[in-house]
Amino acid sequence: MRGPAVFAIAAALTLGAGGYLYWMHMMAAQVPEGLASANGRIEVTRVDIASKLAGRVAQVRVMEGDAVWKGDLIAELDTAELRAQLAGAEAAVQRAIAAVVRAQADIAIRKAEYDLAEIEMQRAAHLEQTSAGTKADSDRRRAQSLVAAAQIDGSHASVVEARAAKEAADAQVAQIKAMLDDSELHTPVSGRVEYKLVQAGEVVGAGGRVVTVLDLSDVFMTIFLPTEASGRVALGSQARLVLDSVPNAVFPATVSFVAAEAQFTPKTVETQNERQKLTYRVKLAVDSKLLETYRDYVKAGLTGNAYVQVTPNATWPASLSVRLPNVSR
């Protein structure tokens, strides 16, 4: 009895599946006036989180399938060498600060020497005029005054050089701190981890991918419409999505893109009129705020049917009224 029973069950399942497919075909064939339908797949924008620097991966904080939020720490590189460089750069900043202080103090000393040289030069000149001093002594004092003035200029140059050295050291500290920040990889979008591409301890090159995240705020379905339908589709037109995984729900969407050039229908796409060989690619975007609530229903590759307004203000039938899944706990 087992054989006939199994055969009966298989036959029933086959008939049920066939009936469901026939019903879906009939529903698609009975699209109301002003609407167009096509099947498609849910697509999600992928974001590759890559390392700007080359280095060893210290840890990866996520697993495939994990939900992540914008700004979450995803992975870290080993920063021991960078932290040693930072300590050296910060020490160079302190040396530069000390050099600036020394140069400024040297200016004060040189100014005092110059003032003394000026007084002695004036005294020597007075003594020469009264024949109490020699011309040689007066010339020597004048030369000492000129030397002191030149030393002041040299001290000012030393201050400029010391300040430049400090700015260079500060820039190096900032550069190393930026590299330390780049050693922490944060996700720029909220979504779900699709691929974890490296493990802790592995070495990655500059630009090496570490994790791929699905951006669940940018979800759309790509469909292909024949010329007579796509020519009447406008950007921003309303659409409805019915996914095979939740056939009782109807998700709202809008037309976000219509291709400017026709293309041959892809083999994986079935159009209502098989004789129509050229179609236009259309993207139907789902509202990002809606996705915040129903993100668990979003999976790349889900198949379903899409319905698009090709006539402004076309009436939606009751079967295509927006019906969202119940997410209450």
ZADO-1210 file (C-alpha; in nm, 4 decimals, padded with zeros to 6 digits):
<atoms>
<atom x="00.0000" y="00.0000" z="00.0000" code="MET" pos="1"/>
<atom x="00.2909" y="00.2273" z="00.0486" code="ARG" pos="2"/>
<atom x="00.3624" y="00.2583" z="-00.3225" code="GLY" pos="3"/>
<atom x="00.0110" y="00.3638" z="-00.4294" code="PRO" pos="4"/>
<atom x="-00.0178" y="00.6004" z="-00.1302" code="ALA" pos="5"/>
<atom x="00.3083" y="00.7731" z="-00.2116" code="VAL" pos="6"/>
<atom x="00.2036" y="00.7952" z="-00.5760" code="PHE" pos="7"/>
<atom x="-00.1300" y="00.9482" z="-00.4792" code="ALA" pos="8"/>
<atom x="00.0352" y="01.2071" z="-00.2543" code="ILE" pos="9"/>
<atom x="00.2871" y="01.2999" z="-00.5253" code="ALA" pos="10"/>
<atom x="00.0091" y="01.3303" z="-00.7806" code="ALA" pos="11"/>
<atom x="-00.1909" y="01.5524" z="-00.5468" code="ALA" pos="12"/>
<atom x="00.1091" y="01.7785" z="-00.4850" code="LEU" pos="13"/>
<atom x="00.1769" y="01.7977" z="-00.8567" code="THR" pos="14"/>
<atom x="-00.1820" y="01.8876" z="-00.9335" code="LEU" pos="15"/>
<atom x="-00.1826" y="02.1432" z="-00.6519" code="GLY" pos="16"/>
<atom x="00.1356" y="02.3070" z="-00.7778" code="ALA" pos="17"/>
<atom x="00.0026" y="02.3038" z="-01.1297" code="GLY" pos="18"/>
<atom x="-00.3212" y="02.4577" z="-01.0149" code="GLY" pos="19"/>
<atom x="-00.1368" y="02.7299" z="-00.8285" code="TYR" pos="20"/>
<atom x="00.0751" y="02.8116" z="-01.1313" code="LEU" pos="21"/>
<atom x="-00.2325" y="02.8161" z="-01.3525" code="TYR" pos="22"/>
<atom x="-00.4063" y="03.0485" z="-01.1084" code="TRP" pos="23"/>
<atom x="-00.1065" y="03.2817" z="-01.1056" code="MET" pos="24"/>
<atom x="-00.1021" y="03.2767" z="-01.4858" code="HIS" pos="25"/>
<atom x="-00.4703" y="03.3605" z="-01.5008" code="MET" pos="26"/>
<atom x="-00.4246" y="03.6429" z="-01.2501" code="MET" pos="27"/>
<atom x="-00.1435" y="03.7865" z="-01.4607" code="ALA" pos="28"/>
<atom x="-00.3563" y="03.7522" z="-01.7733" code="ALA" pos="29"/>
<atom x="-00.6421" y="03.9421" z="-01.6082" code="GLN" pos="30"/>
<atom x="-00.4499" y="04.2603" z="-01.5346" code="VAL" pos="31"/>
<atom x="-00.6947" y="04.5532" z="-01.5226" code="PRO" pos="32"/>
<atom x="-00.6807" y="04.8360" z="-01.7750" code="GLU" pos="33"/>
<atom x="-00.4067" y="05.0858" z="-01.7043" code="GLY" pos="34"/>
<atom x="-00.1783" y="04.8344" z="-01.5353" code="LEU" pos="35"/>
<atom x="00.1033" y="04.6150" z="-01.6646" code="ALA" pos="36"/>
<atom x="00.2505" y="04.3066" z="-01.5017" code="SER" pos="37"/>
<atom x="00.5755" y="04.1135" z="-01.5181" code="ALA" pos="38"/>
<atom x="00.7707" y="03.8799" z="-01.3013" code="ASN" pos="39"/>
<atom x="01.1082" y="03.9577" z="-01.1500" code="GLY" pos="40"/>
<atom x="01.3476" y="03.9085" z="-00.8634" code="ARG" pos="41"/>
<atom x="01.4231" y="04.1109" z="-00.5556" code="ILE" pos="42"/>
<atom x="01.7657" y="04.2715" z="-00.5785" code="GLU" pos="43"/>
<atom x="01.9602" y="04.4341" z="-00.2973" code="VAL" pos="44"/>
<atom x="02.2543" y="04.6682" z="-00.3316" code="THR" pos="45"/>
<atom x="02.5752" y="04.5014" z="-00.2128" code="ARG" pos="46"/>
<atom x="02.8362" y="04.7039" z="-00.0272" code="VAL" pos="47"/>
<atom x="03.1889" y="04.5662" z="-00.0063" code="ASP" pos="48"/>
<atom x="03.3631" y="04.6730" z="00.3151" code="ILE" pos="49"/>
<atom x="03.7314" y="04.6746" z="00.2276" code="ALA" pos="50"/>
<atom x="04.0510" y="04.7642" z="00.4104" code="SER" pos="51"/>
<atom x="04.2147" y="05.0884" z="00.3038" code="LYS" pos="52"/>
<atom x="04.5420" y="04.9674" z="00.4541" code="LEU" pos="53"/>
<atom x="04.7415" y="04.6513" z="00.4178" code="ALA" pos="54"/>
<atom x="04.7770" y="04.4552" z="00.7386" code="GLY" pos="55"/>
<atom x="04.6879" y="04.1579" z="00.9528" code="ARG" pos="56"/>
<atom x="04.3250" y="04.1155" z="01.0560" code="VAL" pos="57"/>
<atom x="04.3001" y="04.1221" z="01.4347" code="ALA" pos="58"/>
<atom x="03.9328" y="04.0238" z="01.4520" code="GLN" pos="59"/>
<atom x="03.6122" y="04.0094" z="01.2520" code="VAL" pos="60"/>
<atom x="03.3149" y="04.0898" z="01.4724" code="ARG" pos="61"/>
<atom x="03.0320" y="03.9597" z="01.2515" code="VAL" pos="62"/>
<atom x="02.9133" y="03.6354" z="01.1008" code="MET" pos="63"/>
<atom x="02.7278" y="03.5742" z="00.7765" code="GLU" pos="64"/>
<atom x="02.3598" y="03.6512" z="00.8197" code="GLY" pos="65"/>
<atom x="02.4105" y="03.8970" z="01.1074" code="ASP" pos="66"/>
<atom x="02.2039" y="04.2163" z="01.1040" code="ALA" pos="67"/>
<atom x="02.4209" y="04.5279" z="01.1243" code="VAL" pos="68"/>
<atom x="02.3427" y="04.8955" z="01.1632" code="TRP" pos="69"/>
<atom x="02.5146" y="05.1926" z="01.0044" code="LYS" pos="70"/>
<atom x="02.8363" y="05.2714" z="01.1922" code="GLY" pos="71"/>
<atom x="02.8748" y="04.9290" z="01.3570" code="ASP" pos="72"/>
<atom x="03.2323" y="04.8054" z="01.3978" code="LEU" pos="73"/>
<atom x="03.2779" y="04.5143" z="01.1575" code="ILE" pos="74"/>
<atom x="03.6477" y="04.4253" z="01.1778" code="ALA" pos="75"/>
<atom x="03.9814" y="04.5519" z="01.3107" code="GLU" pos="76"/>
<atom x="04.3369" y="04.5332" z="01.1831" code="LEU" pos="77"/>
<atom x="04.6380" y="04.4772" z="01.4064" code="ASP" pos="78"/>
<atom x="04.7636" y="04.8234" z="01.5118" code="THR" pos="79"/>
<atom x="05.0695" y="04.7439" z="01.7270" code="ALA" pos="80"/>
<atom x="05.3121" y="04.8875" z="01.4713" code="GLU" pos="81"/>
<atom x="05.1020" y="05.1989" z="01.4128" code="LEU" pos="82"/>
<atom x="05.0764" y="05.2661" z="01.7863" code="ARG" pos="83"/>
<atom x="05.4550" y="05.2468" z="01.8162" code="ALA" pos="84"/>
<atom x="05.4844" y="05.4946" z="01.5300" code="GLN" pos="85"/>
<atom x="05.2318" y="05.7204" z="01.7020" code="LEU" pos="86"/>
<atom x="05.4371" y="05.7216" z="02.0219" code="ALA" pos="87"/>
<atom x="05.7466" y="05.8236" z="01.8230" code="GLY" pos="88"/>
<atom x="05.5558" y="06.0976" z="01.6387" code="ALA" pos="89"/>
<atom x="05.4154" y="06.2374" z="01.9627" code="GLU" pos="90"/>
<atom x="05.7678" y="06.2452" z="02.1082" code="ALA" pos="91"/>
<atom x="05.8804" y="06.4377" z="01.7979" code="ALA" pos="92"/>
<atom x="05.6046" y="06.6920" z="01.8669" code="VAL" pos="93"/>
<atom x="05.7363" y="06.7440" z="02.2198" code="GLN" pos="94"/>
<atom x="06.0920" y="06.7897" z="02.0894" code="ARG" pos="95"/>
<atom x="05.9647" y="07.0452" z="01.8386" code="ALA" pos="96"/>
<atom x="05.7797" y="07.2345" z="02.1128" code="ILE" pos="97"/>
<atom x="06.1006" y="07.2454" z="02.3199" code="ALA" pos="98"/>
<atom x="06.2937" y="07.3697" z="02.0160" code="ALA" pos="99"/>
<atom x="06.0423" y="07.6537" z="01.9689" code="VAL" pos="100"/>
<atom x="06.0814" y="07.7553" z="02.3350" code="VAL" pos="101"/>
<atom x="06.4627" y="07.7488" z="02.3058" code="ARG" pos="102"/>
<atom x="06.4540" y="07.9563" z="01.9869" code="ALA" pos="103"/>
<atom x="06.2252" y="08.2141" z="02.1470" code="GLN" pos="104"/>
<atom x="06.4543" y="08.2337" z="02.4520" code="ALA" pos="105"/>
<atom x="06.7528" y="08.2754" z="02.2214" code="ASP" pos="106"/>
<atom x="06.5812" y="08.5752" z="02.0605" code="ILE" pos="107"/>
<atom x="06.5518" y="08.7403" z="02.4019" code="ALA" pos="108"/>
<atom x="06.9199" y="08.6761" z="02.4713" code="ILE" pos="109"/>
<atom x="07.0242" y="08.8123" z="02.1313" code="ARG" pos="110"/>
<atom x="06.8142" y="09.1234" z="02.1829" code="LYS" pos="111"/>
<atom x="06.9830" y="09.1856" z="02.5192" code="ALA" pos="112"/>
<atom x="07.3235" y="09.1429" z="02.3576" code="GLU" pos="113"/>
<atom x="07.2240" y="09.3791" z="02.0797" code="TYR" pos="114"/>
<atom x="07.1041" y="09.6440" z="02.3259" code="ASP" pos="115"/>
<atom x="07.4358" y="09.6180" z="02.5169" code="LEU" pos="116"/>
<atom x="07.6332" y="09.6380" z="02.1918" code="ALA" pos="117"/>
<atom x="07.4392" y="09.9501" z="02.0931" code="GLU" pos="118"/>
<atom x="07.5186" y="10.1190" z="02.4273" code="ILE" pos="119"/>
<atom x="07.8861" y="10.0297" z="02.4045" code="GLU" pos="120"/>
<atom x="07.9014" y="10.1490" z="02.0429" code="MET" pos="121"/>
<atom x="07.7500" y="10.4849" z="02.1367" code="GLN" pos="122"/>
<atom x="07.9902" y="10.5189" z="02.4319" code="ARG" pos="123"/>
<atom x="08.2885" y="10.4347" z="02.2126" code="ALA" pos="124"/>
<atom x="08.1759" y="10.6879" z="01.9525" code="ALA" pos="125"/>
<atom x="08.1454" y="10.9564" z="02.2218" code="HIS" pos="126"/>
<atom x="08.4922" y="10.8767" z="02.3582" code="LEU" pos="127"/>
<atom x="08.6359" y="10.8956" z="02.0072" code="GLU" pos="128"/>
<atom x="08.4838" y="11.2409" z="01.9578" code="GLN" pos="129"/>
<atom x="08.6366" y="11.3644" z="02.2853" code="THR" pos="130"/>
<atom x="08.9718" y="11.2019" z="02.2012" code="SER" pos="131"/>
<atom x="08.9322" y="10.9810" z="02.5081" code="ALA" pos="132"/>
<atom x="08.9004" y="10.6694" z="02.2953" code="GLY" pos="133"/>
<atom x="09.0400" y="10.5315" z="01.9736" code="THR" pos="134"/>
<atom x="08.8724" y="10.4933" z="01.6369" code="LYS" pos="135"/>
<atom x="08.9614" y="10.1231" z="01.6382" code="ALA" pos="136"/>
<atom x="08.7652" y="10.0669" z="01.9566" code="ASP" pos="137"/>
<atom x="08.4664" y="10.2526" z="01.8111" code="SER" pos="138"/>
<atom x="08.4780" y="10.0426" z="01.4940" code="ASP" pos="139"/>
<atom x="08.4977" y="09.7251" z="01.6997" code="ARG" pos="140"/>
<atom x="08.1885" y="09.8213" z="01.9014" code="ARG" pos="141"/>
<atom x="08.0010" y="09.9059" z="01.5819" code="ARG" pos="142"/>
<atom x="08.0880" y="09.5651" z="01.4366" code="ALA" pos="143"/>
<atom x="07.9707" y="09.3916" z="01.7554" code="GLN" pos="144"/>
<atom x="07.6356" y="09.5734" z="01.7245" code="SER" pos="145"/>
<atom x="07.5947" y="09.4550" z="01.3634" code="LEU" pos="146"/>
<atom x="07.6776" y="09.0979" z="01.4651" code="VAL" pos="147"/>
<atom x="07.4197" y="09.1090" z="01.7461" code="ALA" pos="148"/>
<atom x="07.1539" y="09.2359" z="01.5020" code="ALA" pos="149"/>
<atom x="07.2359" y="08.9518" z="01.2609" code="ALA" pos="150"/>
<atom x="07.2114" y="08.6988" z="01.5442" code="GLN" pos="151"/>
<atom x="06.8611" y="08.8254" z="01.6225" code="ILE" pos="152"/>
<atom x="06.7608" y="08.7566" z="01.2626" code="ASP" pos="153"/>
<atom x="06.9153" y="08.4113" z="01.2903" code="GLY" pos="154"/>
<atom x="06.7178" y="08.3427" z="01.6098" code="SER" pos="155"/>
<atom x="06.3937" y="08.4454" z="01.4360" code="HIS" pos="156"/>
<atom x="06.4756" y="08.2000" z="01.1574" code="ALA" pos="157"/>
<atom x="06.5342" y="07.9297" z="01.4198" code="SER" pos="158"/>
<atom x="06.1880" y="07.9961" z="01.5630" code="VAL" pos="159"/>
<atom x="06.0318" y="07.9605" z="01.2161" code="VAL" pos="160"/>
<atom x="06.2231" y="07.6368" z="01.1591" code="GLU" pos="161"/>
<atom x="06.1222" y="07.4970" z="01.4989" code="ALA" pos="162"/>
<atom x="05.7570" y="07.5820" z="01.4370" code="ARG" pos="163"/>
<atom x="05.7719" y="07.4179" z="01.0953" code="ALA" pos="164"/>
<atom x="05.9192" y="07.1069" z="01.2582" code="ALA" pos="165"/>
<atom x="05.6340" y="07.1072" z="01.5089" code="LYS" pos="166"/>
<atom x="05.3743" y="07.1386" z="01.2296" code="GLU" pos="167"/>
<atom x="05.5389" y="06.8468" z="01.0473" code="ALA" pos="168"/>
<atom x="05.5339" y="06.6394" z="01.3656" code="ALA" pos="169"/>
<atom x="05.1687" y="06.7317" z="01.4266" code="ASP" pos="170"/>
<atom x="05.0855" y="06.6297" z="01.0698" code="ALA" pos="171"/>
<atom x="05.2572" y="06.2952" z="01.1200" code="GLN" pos="172"/>
<atom x="05.0608" y="06.2375" z="01.4401" code="VAL" pos="173"/>
<atom x="04.7365" y="06.3226" z="01.2572" code="ALA" pos="174"/>
<atom x="04.8300" y="06.0894" z="00.9712" code="GLN" pos="175"/>
<atom x="04.8998" y="05.7988" z="01.2048" code="ILE" pos="176"/>
<atom x="04.5776" y="05.8620" z="01.3974" code="LYS" pos="177"/>
<atom x="04.3899" y="05.8602" z="01.0660" code="ALA" pos="178"/>
<atom x="04.5526" y="05.5273" z="00.9827" code="MET" pos="179"/>
<atom x="04.4457" y="05.3957" z="01.3216" code="LEU" pos="180"/>
<atom x="04.0905" y="05.5056" z="01.2454" code="ASP" pos="181"/>
<atom x="04.1132" y="05.3330" z="00.9062" code="ASP" pos="182"/>
<atom x="04.2216" y="05.0170" z="01.0863" code="SER" pos="183"/>
<atom x="03.8719" y="04.9948" z="01.2281" code="GLU" pos="184"/>
<atom x="03.6241" y="04.8949" z="00.9575" code="LEU" pos="185"/>
<atom x="03.2708" y="05.0242" z="01.0108" code="HIS" pos="186"/>
<atom x="02.9708" y="04.9516" z="00.7946" code="THR" pos="187"/>
<atom x="02.8483" y="05.2596" z="00.6042" code="PRO" pos="188"/>
<atom x="02.4964" y="05.1146" z="00.5725" code="VAL" pos="189"/>
<atom x="02.2448" y="04.9178" z="00.7730" code="SER" pos="190"/>
<atom x="02.1735" y="04.5725" z="00.6415" code="GLY" pos="191"/>
<atom x="02.2657" y="04.2083" z="00.6639" code="ARG" pos="192"/>
<atom x="02.6072" y="04.0438" z="00.6304" code="VAL" pos="193"/>
<atom x="02.6099" y="03.8375" z="00.3132" code="GLU" pos="194"/>
<atom x="02.9722" y="03.7170" z="00.3021" code="TYR" pos="195"/>
<atom x="03.2505" y="03.7047" z="00.5571" code="LYS" pos="196"/>
<atom x="03.5559" y="03.6909" z="00.3324" code="LEU" pos="197"/>
<atom x="03.8488" y="03.6736" z="00.5785" code="VAL" pos="198"/>
<atom x="03.9276" y="03.5264" z="00.9167" code="GLN" pos="199"/>
<atom x="04.1223" y="03.6696" z="01.2101" code="ALA" pos="200"/>
<atom x="04.4968" y="03.6334" z="01.1546" code="GLY" pos="201"/>
<atom x="04.4826" y="03.6595" z="00.7760" code="GLU" pos="202"/>
<atom x="04.6770" y="03.9338" z="00.5992" code="VAL" pos="203"/>
<atom x="04.4875" y="04.1555" z="00.3563" code="VAL" pos="204"/>
<atom x="04.6258" y="04.3960" z="00.1005" code="GLY" pos="205"/>
<atom x="04.5231" y="04.7560" z="00.0549" code="ALA" pos="206"/>
<atom x="04.1723" y="04.7482" z="-00.0869" code="GLY" pos="207"/>
<atom x="04.1162" y="04.3884" z="00.0182" code="GLY" pos="208"/>
<atom x="03.7530" y="04.2998" z="00.0833" code="ARG" pos="209"/>
<atom x="03.6685" y="04.1819" z="00.4341" code="VAL" pos="210"/>
<atom x="03.2884" y="04.1659" z="00.4497" code="VAL" pos="211"/>
<atom x="03.0015" y="04.2128" z="00.2048" code="THR" pos="212"/>
<atom x="02.6865" y="04.3737" z="00.3421" code="VAL" pos="213"/>
<atom x="02.3433" y="04.3833" z="00.1781" code="LEU" pos="214"/>
<atom x="02.2092" y="04.7381" z="00.1982" code="ASP" pos="215"/>
<atom x="01.8493" y="04.6763" z="00.3046" code="LEU" pos="216"/>
<atom x="01.7648" y="05.0427" z="00.2590" code="SER" pos="217"/>
<atom x="01.8126" y="05.0051" z="-00.1181" code="ASP" pos="218"/>
<atom x="01.5883" y="04.7195" z="-00.2292" code="VAL" pos="219"/>
<atom x="01.4273" y="04.6962" z="-00.5687" code="PHE" pos="220"/>
<atom x="01.2810" y="04.4523" z="-00.8175" code="MET" pos="221"/>
<atom x="01.3968" y="04.4535" z="-01.1764" code="THR" pos="222"/>
<atom x="01.1352" y="04.3663" z="-01.4362" code="ILE" pos="223"/>
<atom x="01.1203" y="04.3807" z="-01.8152" code="PHE" pos="224"/>
<atom x="00.8226" y="04.5342" z="-01.9898" code="LEU" pos="225"/>
<atom x="00.7409" y="04.5252" z="-02.3607" code="PRO" pos="226"/>
<atom x="00.7553" y="04.8433" z="-02.5654" code="THR" pos="227"/>
<atom x="00.3843" y="04.9257" z="-02.5531" code="GLU" pos="228"/>
<atom x="00.3858" y="04.9118" z="-02.1725" code="ALA" pos="229"/>
<atom x="00.7282" y="05.0628" z="-02.0955" code="SER" pos="230"/>
<atom x="00.6570" y="05.3580" z="-02.3222" code="GLY" pos="231"/>
<atom x="00.3756" y="05.4610" z="-02.0873" code="ARG" pos="232"/>
<atom x="00.5602" y="05.4047" z="-01.7591" code="VAL" pos="233"/>
<atom x="00.6732" y="05.7245" z="-01.5891" code="ALA" pos="234"/>
<atom x="00.9308" y="05.7683" z="-01.3156" code="LEU" pos="235"/>
<atom x="00.7569" y="05.7737" z="-00.9809" code="GLY" pos="236"/>
<atom x="00.4616" y="05.5643" z="-01.1010" code="SER" pos="237"/>
<atom x="00.3048" y="05.3399" z="-00.8393" code="GLN" pos="238"/>
<atom x="00.3666" y="04.9681" z="-00.8384" code="ALA" pos="239"/>
<atom x="00.2761" y="04.6619" z="-00.6345" code="ARG" pos="240"/>
<atom x="00.4925" y="04.3611" z="-00.5557" code="LEU" pos="241"/>
<atom x="00.3613" y="04.0153" z="-00.4693" code="VAL" pos="242"/>
<atom x="00.6403" y="03.7839" z="-00.3583" code="LEU" pos="243"/>
<atom x="00.6207" y="03.4084" z="-00.3953" code="ASP" pos="244"/>
<atom x="00.7439" y="03.3709" z="-00.0360" code="SER" pos="245"/>
<atom x="00.4542" y="03.5781" z="00.1071" code="VAL" pos="246"/>
<atom x="00.1789" y="03.5505" z="-00.1570" code="PRO" pos="247"/>
<atom x="-00.0861" y="03.6958" z="00.0746" code="ASN" pos="248"/>
<atom x="00.1028" y="04.0253" z="00.1117" code="ALA" pos="249"/>
<atom x="00.1135" y="04.3128" z="-00.1361" code="VAL" pos="250"/>
<atom x="00.4063" y="04.5531" z="-00.1010" code="PHE" pos="251"/>
<atom x="00.3955" y="04.9058" z="-00.2426" code="PRO" pos="252"/>
<atom x="00.6785" y="05.0266" z="-00.4674" code="ALA" pos="253"/>
<atom x="00.7579" y="05.3058" z="-00.7126" code="THR" pos="254"/>
<atom x="00.9236" y="05.3150" z="-01.0535" code="VAL" pos="255"/>
<atom x="01.2763" y="05.4489" z="-00.9961" code="SER" pos="256"/>
<atom x="01.4341" y="05.3715" z="-01.3343" code="PHE" pos="257"/>
<atom x="01.3282" y="05.3027" z="-01.6919" code="VAL" pos="258"/>
<atom x="01.5951" y="05.2030" z="-01.9429" code="ALA" pos="259"/>
<atom x="01.6463" y="05.4375" z="-02.2370" code="ALA" pos="260"/>
<atom x="01.7263" y="05.1542" z="-02.4760" code="GLU" pos="261"/>
<atom x="01.5504" y="04.8280" z="-02.5480" code="ALA" pos="262"/>
<atom x="01.7178" y="04.4899" z="-02.5117" code="GLN" pos="263"/>
<atom x="01.6384" y="04.1319" z="-02.5896" code="PHE" pos="264"/>
<atom x="01.4372" y="03.9624" z="-02.3189" code="THR" pos="265"/>
<atom x="01.6670" y="03.7717" z="-02.0790" code="PRO" pos="266"/>
<atom x="01.6171" y="03.3960" z="-02.0845" code="LYS" pos="267"/>
<atom x="01.5164" y="03.3877" z="-01.7173" code="THR" pos="268"/>
<atom x="01.2314" y="03.6342" z="-01.7712" code="VAL" pos="269"/>
<atom x="00.8902" y="03.5395" z="-01.9038" code="GLU" pos="270"/>
<atom x="00.6776" y="03.8116" z="-02.0610" code="THR" pos="271"/>
<atom x="00.3068" y="03.7945" z="-02.1170" code="GLN" pos="272"/>
<atom x="00.3578" y="03.8051" z="-02.4925" code="ASN" pos="273"/>
<atom x="00.6347" y="03.5670" z="-02.5908" code="GLU" pos="274"/>
<atom x="00.6402" y="03.7143" z="-02.9409" code="ARG" pos="275"/>
<atom x="00.7605" y="04.0443" z="-02.7947" code="GLN" pos="276"/>
<atom x="01.1356" y="04.0031" z="-02.8158" code="LYS" pos="277"/>
<atom x="01.2506" y="04.3538" z="-02.7196" code="LEU" pos="278"/>
<atom x="01.1817" y="04.4806" z="-02.3698" code="THR" pos="279"/>
<atom x="01.2840" y="04.7689" z="-02.1469" code="TYR" pos="280"/>
<atom x="01.4378" y="04.7221" z="-01.8046" code="ARG" pos="281"/>
<atom x="01.2423" y="04.8858" z="-01.5235" code="VAL" pos="282"/>
<atom x="01.3402" y="04.9136" z="-01.1579" code="LYS" pos="283"/>
<atom x="01.0775" y="04.9214" z="-00.8856" code="LEU" pos="284"/>
<atom x="01.2100" y="05.0637" z="-00.5600" code="ALA" pos="285"/>
<atom x="01.0689" y="04.9833" z="-00.2164" code="VAL" pos="286"/>
<atom x="01.0422" y="05.2662" z="00.0370" code="ASP" pos="287"/>
<atom x="01.3366" y="05.2600" z="00.2775" code="SER" pos="288"/>
<atom x="01.1155" y="05.3431" z="00.5780" code="LYS" pos="289"/>
<atom x="00.8967" y="05.0431" z="00.4985" code="LEU" pos="290"/>
<atom x="01.2058" y="04.8259" z="00.4818" code="LEU" pos="291"/>
<atom x="01.3027" y="04.9221" z="00.8369" code="GLU" pos="292"/>
<atom x="00.9960" y="04.7330" z="00.9583" code="THR" pos="293"/>
<atom x="00.9931" y="04.4458" z="00.7084" code="TYR" pos="294"/>
<atom x="01.3647" y="04.3896" z="00.6663" code="ARG" pos="295"/>
<atom x="01.3290" y="04.0236" z="00.7685" code="ASP" pos="296"/>
<atom x="01.1170" y="03.9643" z="00.4560" code="TYR" pos="297"/>
<atom x="01.3841" y="04.1051" z="00.2252" code="VAL" pos="298"/>
<atom x="01.6141" y="03.8484" z="00.0719" code="LYS" pos="299"/>
<atom x="01.8053" y="03.8903" z="-00.2500" code="ALA" pos="300"/>
<atom x="01.6784" y="03.6637" z="-00.5253" code="GLY" pos="301"/>
<atom x="01.3195" y="03.6270" z="-00.4057" code="LEU" pos="302"/>
<atom x="01.0886" y="03.5896" z="-00.7044" code="THR" pos="303"/>
<atom x="00.7502" y="03.7445" z="-00.7466" code="GLY" pos="304"/>
<atom x="00.5125" y="03.9370" z="-00.9676" code="ASN" pos="305"/>
<atom x="00.5098" y="04.3113" z="-01.0168" code="ALA" pos="306"/>
<atom x="00.2233" y="04.5318" z="-01.1268" code="TYR" pos="307"/>
<atom x="00.2863" y="04.8828" z="-01.2576" code="VAL" pos="308"/>
<atom x="00.0630" y="05.1754" z="-01.3399" code="GLN" pos="309"/>
<atom x="00.1016" y="05.2617" z="-01.7074" code="VAL" pos="310"/>
<atom x="-00.1930" y="05.4994" z="-01.7025" code="THR" pos="311"/>
<atom x="-00.1925" y="05.7842" z="-01.4485" code="PRO" pos="312"/>
<atom x="-00.4407" y="05.7340" z="-01.1653" code="ASN" pos="313"/>
<atom x="-00.5308" y="05.3861" z="-01.2847" code="ALA" pos="314"/>
<atom x="-00.7482" y="05.2115" z="-01.0256" code="THR" pos="315"/>
<atom x="-00.5927" y="04.9297" z="-00.8272" code="TRP" pos="316"/>
<atom x="-00.8172" y="04.6252" z="-00.7876" code="PRO" pos="317"/>
<atom x="-00.8961" y="04.5002" z="-00.4385" code="ALA" pos="318"/>
<atom x="-00.6655" y="04.2007" z="-00.4903" code="SER" pos="319"/>
<atom x="-00.3725" y="04.4419" z="-00.5286" code="LEU" pos="320"/>
<atom x="-00.4540" y="04.6699" z="-00.2375" code="SER" pos="321"/>
<atom x="-00.1542" y="04.7144" z="-00.0096" code="VAL" pos="322"/>
<atom x="-00.1483" y="04.4334" z="00.2489" code="ARG" pos="323"/>
<atom x="00.1582" y="04.4142" z="00.4674" code="LEU" pos="324"/>
<atom x="00.2616" y="04.1125" z="00.6752" code="PRO" pos="325"/>
<atom x="00.1828" y="04.1148" z="01.0456" code="ASN" pos="326"/>
<atom x="00.5090" y="04.1743" z="01.2327" code="VAL" pos="327"/>
<atom x="00.3616" y="04.2072" z="01.5833" code="SER" pos="328"/>
<atom x="00.5198" y="03.9851" z="01.8379" code="ARG" pos="329"/>
</atoms>
